Amino acid sequence: MNIVFAKYHALQNDFIVIDTTEQRIAKGQLSTLTLAICNRHTGVGADGVLFLEKSKQADNKVDVYNADGSWAEKSGNGLRIAAVHKYLQNKKRKRYNFEIADAIDEAVIKSAKQNKYIVSVLLGEPVFETAFIPVKTEQKYMIQSPLKIGRRNFPVTCLAVGNPHTVLFVDNFDFEWQALGDEIEHHHSFPERTNVEFVKIVNRNKIKVAEWERGAGATGSSGTGAAAAVCAAVFLGRVNRECEVVFETGSLFVSWSEKTNNITLTGPVTRICNGVFNFQ
């Protein structure tokens, strides 16, 4: 089966977009297809796949799958990439609504110059209650609470931004954070696993983040990860509600409205290529 696709990246967090409104792919094949096409040696290579479907409530439904074939509830960078994909089909529009999991999120193309797109997306409200993240614990909240890894306890802050996140504040990144991120992702406290953000506070308006994504590993950036990091830092009184999030690959910008409680994520998207993948 030949699968038509397009590939984009958001600060090197790369996604393949497959429009299932134009080609039929059985639901039961989505995970297997994702595993095959995301393989960086035998496939196209990506951190995940965005499957665009028809929606009665929005312009499109977006189903997000991680590189390991698992379903992801939400992706901030993925939503911004989906908006660019739709914009390139119809440059008369710059505003799109997407149905994703149980939400309708709006994305706006802020600028488009020479294959460089700046896109904002509304991600909804953060959730700190452990029952809804979810976290297996008797605590209602996990705010700088100890998480035991081996013989050590790590203070973590857990929240959901449409998907589960665990935030650790660090002084530097001079340690094996990838190995620790992997252990935390698969910790028994997280029944649906978790994304992990290692966060260094620079000042009230800027943080640095190293990202470990559930189902993808270390990635160049993460949209919901940036949002989770800022919301956790704001909750603890360490940064302002408008904050730059610096990854090694560049910056995303997060605003958490005190008035509406909604998160806005803004940053760049770049188109990489279009192609056809031979799925067998």
NUPARO-923730 format. One line per field, with one value per residue: residue number from 1; x, y, z of N, C-alpha, C, CB in turn. Coordinates in steps of 0.001 Angstrom, whole numbers, plus 500000, padded with zeros to 6 digits. Glycine has a CB too. Layout:
! residues N
num <- (NUM|...)
n_xx <- (X|...)
n_yy <- (Y|...)
n_zz <- (Z|...)
ca_xx <- (X|...)
ca_yy <- (Y|...)
ca_zz <- (Z|...)
c_xx <- (X|...)
c_yy <- (Y|...)
c_zz <- (Z|...)
cb_xx <- (X|...)
cb_yy <- (Y|...)
cb_zz <- (Z|...)
! end
This chain:
! residues 280
num <- (1|2|3|4|5|6|7|8|9|10|11|12|13|14|15|16|17|18|19|20|21|22|23|24|25|26|27|28|29|30|31|32|33|34|35|36|37|38|39|40|41|42|43|44|45|46|47|48|49|50|51|52|53|54|55|56|57|58|59|60|61|62|63|64|65|66|67|68|69|70|71|72|73|74|75|76|77|78|79|80|81|82|83|84|85|86|87|88|89|90|91|92|93|94|95|96|97|98|99|100|101|102|103|104|105|106|107|108|109|110|111|112|113|114|115|116|117|118|119|120|121|122|123|124|125|126|127|128|129|130|131|132|133|134|135|136|137|138|139|140|141|142|143|144|145|146|147|148|149|150|151|152|153|154|155|156|157|158|159|160|161|162|163|164|165|166|167|168|169|170|171|172|173|174|175|176|177|178|179|180|181|182|183|184|185|186|187|188|189|190|191|192|193|194|195|196|197|198|199|200|201|202|203|204|205|206|207|208|209|210|211|212|213|214|215|216|217|218|219|220|221|222|223|224|225|226|227|228|229|230|231|232|233|234|235|236|237|238|239|240|241|242|243|244|245|246|247|248|249|250|251|252|253|254|255|256|257|258|259|260|261|262|263|264|265|266|267|268|269|270|271|272|273|274|275|276|277|278|279|280)
n_xx <- (500838|500618|501393|500565|502283|503274|506015|507083|508793|509028|511101|512875|511352|509906|507254|505152|502611|499567|496880|493884|491483|491745|492852|492231|492735|492770|491616|492808|495316|496801|498653|500613|501421|502469|504697|506243|506670|507869|510332|513738|515658|514616|512305|510598|511185|510567|509283|506679|503291|500743|497487|495101|491651|488159|485850|482945|482759|484830|487473|489151|489755|492399|494485|496985|499952|502606|506118|506608|504322|502229|499195|498761|497367|497435|499260|501153|503032|502365|499723|500219|501731|499816|498136|499755|499974|497314|497041|498799|497312|495274|495726|494236|493145|493947|493338|492432|490407|490765|489746|490779|491493|489439|488922|488491|490704|492170|494181|496445|497906|500517|502565|504088|506810|509039|509030|509094|507169|505245|503342|500483|498764|495872|495801|494090|493186|495465|495729|495997|495212|495748|494188|493215|495390|496853|497929|499102|498413|497776|497675|496145|497313|500450|502879|505987|506573|507941|509339|510204|513070|514989|517241|516847|514962|513130|512084|509052|506746|503537|501300|498605|498405|496409|497680|499795|502275|505463|507372|510640|512763|515946|519465|521301|522097|523931|523987|522848|520215|518534|518431|517269|514862|513692|513333|511497|509339|508351|507672|505951|504017|502705|500161|499537|501920|504319|505218|508340|509832|512812|513788|515364|515517|515972|515423|512730|511330|512201|512993|514968|514741|515037|513838|512035|510123|507172|506993|508599|511100|514097|513560|513746|512177|509126|505750|503498|505055|506613|504552|503658|505955|506179|503709|503967|506154|505098|503011|504506|505508|507802|508263|507010|503706|503843|506232|509453|510543|513344|514853|517505|517333|516043|513511|510297|507205|505234|502094|500149|497030|495789|493233|491509|492493|493523|496033|498381|500384|503218|505258|507854|507377|508489|508371|509408|509354|507428|506001|505855|505149|505980|504028|503961)
n_yy <- (498811|502157|505022|508306|511108|513909|515680|517406|519656|520883|522786|520611|518551|516151|515336|513176|513747|512329|512209|510911|511393|511427|509061|505695|504118|501498|501548|499694|499476|501690|501897|499992|501008|503455|502609|501514|503639|505589|504588|505222|504075|502173|503317|506441|508085|509681|511473|510990|510420|512238|511711|512852|513264|513269|515529|516274|518345|520114|521514|519413|516137|515175|512538|511462|509642|508103|507449|504820|503519|503818|505425|508918|511388|514200|516719|519540|520690|519077|519885|522467|521908|520515|522638|524165|522353|522269|524944|525147|523884|525602|528732|530923|530873|531284|530389|527619|524950|522114|518857|517001|514258|514701|517349|520600|522400|525502|526734|529150|530657|532739|533968|533537|532791|532014|529140|529093|529063|530702|529722|529740|528051|527207|525469|524726|524144|523586|520636|519699|517789|514581|512344|512791|512946|510559|509723|507167|507403|508349|510951|514111|516001|516190|517959|519023|516621|513597|511180|507923|506601|503936|504101|506690|509694|511805|515121|515868|517478|516995|517100|517524|518338|517969|515644|513414|514765|515068|517048|518064|520103|521414|522154|522074|520395|518435|515561|512160|512615|511548|508777|508858|510070|508058|506072|507356|507773|505158|504497|502872|504450|505802|505001|505358|505914|508669|511952|513668|516486|518224|520948|524062|527052|530200|532995|535193|535268|533335|529928|526914|523799|520276|517592|514596|512479|510624|507523|508310|509160|511121|514303|517026|519189|519965|520737|520545|519812|522104|523801|522477|522676|525450|526005|524489|525813|528384|527815|527252|529683|530623|531688|534106|534391|534620|533256|532402|529399|527592|525321|523091|523322|525669|528206|528108|529755|530406|531217|531527|532183|534200|535067|533436|530911|529419|527971|529291|528424|529221|529134|528098|526355|524082|522971|519841|517769|516192|512987|509477|506544|503174|500949|497834)
n_zz <- (500000|499089|500844|501064|502287|504358|505776|508687|510965|514323|515839|515636|516635|515127|512865|510963|508661|507820|505755|506242|505130|502489|501749|502374|505414|507593|510974|512645|511569|512128|514304|513610|511128|511986|513550|511501|509629|511163|511823|511857|510308|508509|507667|507127|509255|512282|515178|515648|514372|512739|512201|510086|510147|509142|510710|512590|514251|513975|511858|511238|512634|514750|515186|517249|517166|518899|518211|518975|518349|520080|521205|521505|523561|523103|521285|521364|519562|517420|516807|515920|513676|512169|511557|509832|507739|506812|506093|503923|502037|501581|501325|501921|504374|507836|510306|512269|513503|515542|516331|518992|520883|523599|523176|521572|519822|518923|516289|514977|512197|512443|511012|507771|506048|503586|503934|506672|509432|511865|514506|516598|519229|521081|524056|526047|529535|532251|534316|537624|539432|540649|540030|537532|535889|534682|538089|540168|543335|546744|547222|546547|544983|543247|544038|543943|545159|546585|544417|544192|542841|542313|544912|545530|546198|544165|543834|542374|540151|539069|536314|533933|530524|528630|528167|530121|532366|533969|535979|536691|538551|537937|538472|536468|533351|533421|533761|533507|532144|530232|530767|533307|532640|531105|533042|534741|532990|532716|535283|537959|539106|537143|535305|532608|531557|531302|530154|530481|531919|532321|534054|534080|535786|534433|534573|535640|533312|531608|530913|530775|529079|529044|527238|527681|525920|526222|524715|522615|523409|523928|522657|520265|521007|522819|522625|524449|526552|527005|527808|530148|531737|532146|533420|535785|536935|537248|539030|541274|541800|540531|537995|535569|534053|531320|529339|528055|526621|526435|524386|523325|520632|520029|520731|522332|523106|525879|527221|530041|530836|533400|533621|531976|532375|530341|528187|525921|523218|521331|518435|516034|512878|510419|507082|505825|503777|501112|500321|499319|500995|501036|502351|503786)
ca_xx <- (500000|501364|500858|500987|502552|504098|506802|507385|509372|508883|512338|513394|510343|509399|506025|504627|501172|498881|495484|493063|490278|492063|493297|491643|493625|491971|492020|493688|496638|497464|499807|501629|501926|503299|505964|507013|507067|508700|511648|514709|516557|513884|511133|510863|511797|509870|508909|505288|502450|499458|496489|493997|490391|487007|485246|481681|482839|485962|487988|489648|490158|493809|494888|498438|500602|504038|506967|506543|503035|501200|498356|499006|496152|497588|500597|501144|503742|501590|498603|500755|502109|498570|497656|500565|499586|496041|497297|499434|496268|494370|496418|493282|492782|495059|492802|491876|489980|491043|489256|491879|491012|488117|488947|488575|491766|492303|495538|496475|499168|500852|503375|504532|507854|510095|508934|509187|505834|505060|501982|500007|497669|495280|495915|493148|493595|496251|495059|496987|494676|496407|493219|492945|496623|496657|499042|498682|498835|496685|497719|495308|498246|501875|503579|507302|506423|509010|509128|511366|513726|516109|517365|516733|513675|513217|510891|508418|505438|502803|500118|498196|498110|495829|498452|500474|503632|506162|508362|511712|513585|517359|520435|521998|521765|525158|523755|522214|518780|517780|518204|516307|513580|513158|512863|510286|508258|507837|507485|504649|503055|502049|499527|499555|503267|504341|506275|509192|510539|513860|513625|516276|515015|516982|514926|511271|510729|512862|513455|515561|514110|515434|512562|511907|508727|506573|506836|509514|512425|514577|513156|514276|511310|507770|504822|502821|506115|506909|503415|503683|507087|505841|502611|504520|506999|504187|502317|505445|505900|509186|508312|505798|502757|504346|507592|510183|511032|514505|515404|518771|517009|515383|512578|508852|506706|504025|501337|499080|496167|495209|491801|490759|493177|493945|497441|498687|501735|503615|506604|508068|507168|509164|508045|510605|509180|506263|506460|505013|505784|505500|503666|503652)
ca_yy <- (500000|503411|506008|509677|511782|515117|515681|518727|519632|522057|522743|519244|517572|515926|514573|512843|513995|511450|512635|509725|511787|511266|507679|504847|503296|500904|501949|498674|499559|502957|501665|499281|501966|504420|501950|501317|504873|506392|503984|506123|503304|501477|504105|507856|508604|510787|511264|510568|510596|512918|511235|513798|512621|514155|515821|517007|519446|520989|521378|518030|515442|514802|511416|511516|508398|508191|506623|503418|502972|504091|506599|510067|512193|515541|517215|520967|520877|518389|520744|523589|521327|520251|523924|524512|521427|522744|526251|524949|523448|526733|529863|531998|530742|531229|529952|526271|524243|520683|517958|516148|513587|515203|518812|521329|523389|526426|527100|530330|530949|534134|534451|532493|533364|531131|527838|529261|529439|530913|529252|529692|527114|527177|524091|524473|524394|522529|519909|519258|516711|513337|511376|513087|513046|510092|509246|506251|507949|508771|512414|514782|516697|515870|519228|518836|515429|512631|510002|507071|505925|503249|504447|508142|510358|512997|515967|516037|518129|516301|517769|517133|519384|517094|514408|513451|515320|515083|518125|518085|521306|521039|523256|521950|519169|517640|514242|511293|512897|510643|507526|509151|510294|506746|505407|508036|507476|503806|504278|502251|505466|506403|503895|505640|506468|510122|512774|514174|517735|518666|522396|524990|528423|531206|534184|535185|535232|532345|528659|525964|522497|519057|516878|513161|512278|509286|506833|508811|509381|512505|515005|518389|520072|519467|521840|520355|519795|523508|524314|521867|523223|526816|525960|524010|526869|529457|527311|527317|531072|530817|532450|534822|533613|534639|532763|531760|528060|527391|523988|523184|523567|526959|528633|528187|530783|529942|532177|530902|533302|534204|535355|532313|529663|528723|528051|529546|528007|529833|528790|527860|525071|524032|521804|519117|517141|515366|511746|508293|505468|501851|500228|496430)
ca_zz <- (500000|499031|501779|500788|503557|504411|507008|509228|512303|515176|516621|515505|517057|513770|512692|509641|508556|506862|505654|505959|504391|501068|501528|503405|506231|508664|512322|513197|510954|512451|515162|512818|510142|512709|513851|510268|508958|512064|511965|511227|509445|507448|507304|506858|510472|512944|516572|515708|513179|512887|511251|509939|509803|509087|512007|512529|515201|513690|510496|511161|513850|514717|516037|517396|517578|519181|517345|519368|517947|521086|520960|522384|523647|522554|520973|521054|518291|516388|516414|515135|512382|511435|511045|508656|506671|506262|505473|502624|501109|501338|501926|502226|505782|508787|511591|512128|514707|515469|517369|519413|522102|523994|523113|520308|519995|517795|515899|514116|511505|512732|509891|506835|505211|503083|504595|508120|509886|513289|514750|517973|519464|522409|524554|527127|530913|532900|535399|538616|540270|540249|539497|536132|535086|536056|538910|541237|544613|547613|547282|545560|544098|543354|543873|544565|545988|546310|543569|544460|541713|542954|546328|545681|546027|543340|543968|541062|540047|538009|535783|532589|529547|527613|528314|531424|532437|535250|535880|537685|538468|538059|538408|535192|532621|533393|534334|532504|532260|529349|531492|534366|531982|530721|534269|535222|532031|532943|536715|538242|539541|535983|534577|531172|531385|531452|529571|531561|531628|533235|533904|534759|535798|534067|535271|535737|531977|530743|531468|529834|529253|528331|527108|527444|525541|526314|523444|521579|523975|523920|521433|520145|521789|523018|522869|525728|527557|527306|528567|531474|532479|532563|534395|537054|537491|537682|540218|542393|541976|540082|536746|535194|533252|529939|529560|526958|526946|525574|524167|522578|519221|519854|521766|522250|524016|526556|528017|530820|531188|534741|533463|531392|532759|529123|527786|524512|522837|520057|517997|514603|512190|509109|506250|505397|502471|500813|499720|499327|501750|500644|503575|503474)
c_xx <- (500877|500669|501434|501159|503250|504829|507188|508178|509110|510053|512844|512536|509553|508193|505745|503126|500598|497401|494625|491716|490483|492558|492805|492704|492803|492523|493023|495100|497439|498722|500947|502254|502856|504671|506859|507535|507971|510105|512682|515716|515820|512624|511516|511589|511037|509627|507470|504559|501161|498529|495332|492759|489293|486455|483956|481730|483898|486407|488498|489770|491620|494034|496413|498957|502094|504823|506917|505195|501913|500446|498683|497772|496294|499047|500489|501848|502977|500422|499089|501185|500868|498016|498439|500196|498287|496223|497907|498456|495343|494921|495517|492887|494028|494620|492094|491476|490214|490406|490404|491542|489624|487999|488840|489584|491932|493768|495481|497862|499456|501691|503835|505527|508891|510170|509204|507853|505845|503585|501684|498866|497188|495224|494928|493762|494456|495453|496117|496481|495165|495445|492996|494203|496884|497974|498465|499245|497599|496642|496809|496158|499651|502644|504877|507249|507496|508544|510374|511830|514973|516126|517163|515291|513887|511947|510301|507099|504731|501570|499793|497943|497499|496514|499293|501914|504159|507339|509352|512539|515031|518233|521179|521567|522970|524981|523020|520685|517939|517452|517172|514916|512909|512604|511572|509109|507578|507621|506067|503591|502243|501439|499479|500907|503216|505436|507066|509929|511559|514020|514654|515704|516169|516653|513402|510588|511314|513247|514135|514999|514828|514232|512737|510435|508310|506424|507767|510933|512808|514214|513682|513479|509984|506870|504103|503840|506508|505807|503413|504791|506776|504752|503092|505341|506159|503494|503189|505992|507279|509322|507000|504945|503060|505830|508168|510724|512128|514909|516749|518538|516354|514331|511117|508398|505347|503412|500199|498215|495609|493693|491014|491284|493642|495415|497530|500153|502055|505039|506659|507720|507865|508711|509341|510429|507789|506778|505420|505784|505138|505291|503237|503235)
c_yy <- (501245|504466|507380|510408|513120|515097|517110|518557|520963|522026|521311|518192|517267|514991|514323|513067|513099|511799|511439|510091|511578|509860|506833|503992|502781|501320|500970|498712|500775|502756|501001|500195|502974|503834|501853|502633|505734|505825|504806|505396|502679|502219|505519|508480|509790|510449|510786|510836|511307|512399|512226|513049|513666|514348|516603|518264|520479|520798|519969|517457|515063|513666|511392|510164|508647|507228|505142|502774|503199|505371|507688|510961|513528|515817|518685|521273|520226|519224|521914|523111|521039|521527|524358|523628|521868|524082|526103|524419|524594|527967|531062|531982|530669|530729|528612|525720|522755|519959|517017|515594|514128|516714|519322|522449|524218|526770|528238|530479|532433|534763|533280|533115|532305|529813|527908|529815|529617|530653|529262|528689|527258|525733|523775|524741|523256|521904|519355|518120|515357|512325|511565|513119|511815|509709|508319|506749|508272|510290|513014|515498|516155|517145|519156|517686|514406|511474|509144|506364|505260|503568|505934|508599|511645|513823|516261|516780|517538|517103|517203|518383|518661|515748|514524|513962|515261|516044|518019|519346|520938|522291|523264|520633|518233|516327|513421|511441|512006|509327|507726|509379|508989|506010|506033|507746|506153|503483|503772|503253|506044|505309|504096|506197|508001|510733|513377|515427|518029|520165|523161|526396|529371|532526|534123|535017|534158|531101|527860|524584|521432|518125|515388|512881|510814|508688|507293|509006|510845|513153|516433|519410|519360|520641|521710|520286|521202|524103|523773|522457|524615|526801|525484|525105|528051|529060|527435|528725|531422|531632|533191|533975|533670|534336|532147|530423|527711|525925|524153|523582|524924|527188|528498|529200|530352|531091|531436|532007|533161|534375|534126|530946|528857|528966|528343|529205|528585|529435|528457|526451|525163|522792|521168|518556|516543|514068|510657|507170|504141|501023|498817|495675)
c_zz <- (500000|499888|501436|502119|503326|505746|507396|510525|513006|516149|516762|516206|515786|513743|511217|509670|507465|506887|505264|505336|502898|500732|502690|504095|507399|510026|512929|512643|511411|513298|514394|511781|510809|513027|512616|509704|509830|512245|511188|510333|508263|507008|506932|508044|511030|514402|516704|514408|513579|511798|511231|509462|509681|510486|511793|513395|514854|512246|510240|512556|513671|515704|516064|517873|517797|518288|517700|519054|518946|520758|521966|522383|522916|522229|520598|519750|517149|515895|515567|513750|511542|510832|509808|507474|506009|505552|504085|501578|500716|502034|502188|503701|506661|510170|511415|513491|514516|516647|517724|520788|522420|523883|521684|520523|518728|517552|514889|513509|511703|511621|509052|505870|504865|503863|506099|508598|511402|513578|516248|518086|520897|522888|525668|528489|531458|534035|536337|539492|539759|539620|538015|535272|534221|536725|539973|542559|545440|547743|546211|544527|544311|543028|544655|545579|545630|545432|543703|543199|542283|544436|546579|545523|545237|543525|542585|541205|538841|537603|534416|531760|528346|527582|529584|531352|533863|535118|537032|537479|538792|538000|537089|534540|532515|534152|533275|532582|531351|530053|532599|533777|531592|531943|534777|534304|532372|534416|536982|538714|538389|535105|533069|530743|531496|530601|530727|531089|532723|533010|534733|534656|535457|534755|535259|534386|531075|531535|530373|530135|528429|528385|526865|527162|525639|524906|522335|522094|523969|522593|521455|520922|522006|523339|524194|526867|527977|528171|529991|532337|533006|533633|535765|537728|537978|538981|541462|542619|541462|538802|536545|534262|531755|530002|528288|527449|525953|525564|523451|521132|518969|520931|521365|523300|524560|527340|528715|531400|532602|534660|533005|531811|531555|528817|526289|524257|521461|519709|516526|514153|510838|508350|505774|503990|502344|500199|499746|499999|501356|501905|503237|504729)
cb_xx <- (499050|501503|501188|499952|503408|503230|508066|506075|510891|507488|512118|514790|509397|510499|504848|504973|500877|499110|495323|492834|489915|493108|494861|490563|494890|491949|490795|493107|496498|496497|499411|501016|500758|502604|505709|506157|505839|508029|511631|515452|517248|513512|510130|509545|513228|508535|509103|504582|502134|499616|495994|494367|490014|485923|486226|480521|483107|487132|489102|491014|489256|494725|494298|498851|500382|504315|508395|506830|503176|501827|496860|500270|495794|497052|501257|501787|505164|501081|497859|501952|502927|497522|497758|502069|499435|494987|498224|500604|495456|492926|497545|492026|491910|495695|491832|492892|488487|492558|487973|493235|491998|487810|490219|487161|493095|491490|496295|496084|499096|501599|504587|503321|508518|511441|509901|510382|504784|505501|501782|499554|498108|493865|497317|492652|492368|497592|494153|497389|493126|497082|491895|492234|497810|495709|499838|499155|499719|496826|499170|494365|498209|502288|502705|507771|505014|509560|508850|511037|514085|517450|518722|517621|513007|513427|511239|508188|505569|502393|500332|496932|499417|495912|499360|500470|503654|506640|507673|512607|513061|517765|521431|523557|521247|526323|522932|522634|518509|518577|519524|516753|513766|514253|513939|510518|508810|508780|507758|504817|503776|503053|498136|498440|503869|504535|505689|510205|509541|515224|512211|517715|514384|517049|515452|510796|510889|514114|512282|517125|512630|516735|511753|512433|508494|505184|505457|508998|513454|516113|511615|514319|511097|507716|503815|501960|507332|507071|502105|503863|508333|505382|501493|505390|508015|503131|501903|506592|505829|509830|508600|506145|501348|504072|507608|511344|509877|515681|514412|519522|516098|514744|512855|508179|506602|504336|500788|499654|495028|495833|491603|490790|492259|493093|498194|498385|501865|503489|507131|509490|505623|510718|507143|510927|510243|505253|507685|504576|505662|506502|502543|504865)
cb_yy <- (500002|503903|505619|510416|510889|516431|514810|519547|519341|522077|523365|519182|518121|515359|515303|511368|515501|509925|513789|508930|513261|512282|507588|503954|504105|499364|502061|497336|499587|503876|500805|498057|502696|504861|500560|500616|505664|506505|502513|506891|502213|500090|504125|508619|508994|511100|512543|511262|509221|514479|509800|514942|511561|513598|516614|516108|518910|520710|522390|517964|514173|516020|510042|512638|507280|507890|507104|503289|501526|504193|506232|510868|512439|516591|516389|521747|520297|517068|521264|524249|520033|519613|524999|524376|520004|522874|527088|523996|522319|526418|530278|531867|529500|532607|531013|525329|524528|520426|517160|516926|513810|514784|519343|521892|522701|527708|525880|531605|530573|534229|535261|531857|534558|531845|526872|530207|528376|532365|527834|531091|525655|527820|523840|523050|524591|523088|518760|520420|516752|512712|511491|514400|513269|508904|510442|504788|509208|508129|512926|515768|518226|514680|520431|520150|514818|512086|510396|506042|506938|503647|504023|508858|510652|512627|517296|514669|519695|514885|519297|516235|520228|517740|514141|512075|516773|513639|519516|516808|522413|520039|523161|522006|519512|518438|514325|509798|514356|510363|506998|510382|511161|505895|505475|509557|507428|502801|505579|501172|506584|507259|503696|506626|506036|510510|513895|513086|518910|517885|522817|524928|528782|531399|535515|536459|536564|532955|527856|525968|522563|518382|517472|512314|512784|509350|506984|510122|508584|512569|515001|518795|521454|518399|521923|519076|519055|524326|523955|520358|523263|527654|525042|522756|527342|529766|525851|526358|531414|529489|531521|536159|534110|536027|531734|532672|526997|528264|523084|521855|522481|527046|530048|526778|532162|528748|533344|529981|533417|535326|536492|532411|528806|529165|526732|531033|526445|531373|527635|528140|524737|524030|522204|517983|516060|516105|511273|507895|505713|501146|500958|495740)
cb_zz <- (501215|497569|503255|499869|504467|504245|506843|509474|512238|515931|518008|516054|518256|512895|513338|509232|508252|507202|504621|507242|504678|500656|501389|502799|506725|508538|513224|512951|509459|513184|516356|512129|509445|514004|514418|509222|508557|513411|511472|512293|510252|507911|508440|506567|510210|512237|517362|516841|512502|512803|511620|508950|510854|508145|512915|512973|516559|514662|510243|510429|514135|515050|515514|518384|516517|520668|517417|520837|517705|522482|521034|521930|525102|523534|519822|522170|518371|516913|517656|515868|512585|512357|512130|508968|507224|507377|506358|502761|501727|501835|501049|501345|505996|508917|512179|511445|515027|515440|516897|519432|523317|525407|523751|519847|520362|518047|515310|514906|509963|514057|510391|506059|505913|503147|503955|508523|509466|513732|514168|518446|519178|522408|525049|527060|531797|533433|534842|539492|540292|541449|540228|536025|535999|536072|539564|540950|544419|548991|547103|546241|544344|542387|544346|545258|545818|547613|542054|545541|540527|542302|546850|544664|547405|541846|544704|540385|539921|538467|535703|532629|529145|526248|527051|532032|531922|535667|535884|537585|539435|536937|539558|535384|531220|533989|535685|532720|531934|528062|532084|535176|530757|530037|535364|535320|530587|532349|537509|539291|540253|535167|535084|530805|530008|532917|528621|532026|531491|533002|534310|534143|537190|532519|534602|536383|531319|530080|532087|529925|528861|528965|525985|528672|524130|527035|522989|521022|523217|524158|521277|518708|521075|524147|521758|525698|527027|526005|527869|531358|531598|531351|533892|536827|536445|536582|540014|542156|543390|539878|535540|534530|533501|529227|530697|526437|526913|526036|523332|522629|518718|518470|522134|522467|523299|527492|527128|531954|530189|535600|532463|529892|533610|527940|528133|524127|522832|520122|518794|514257|512020|509276|505033|506381|502247|499845|500408|497886|503288|499670|504335|502824)
! end
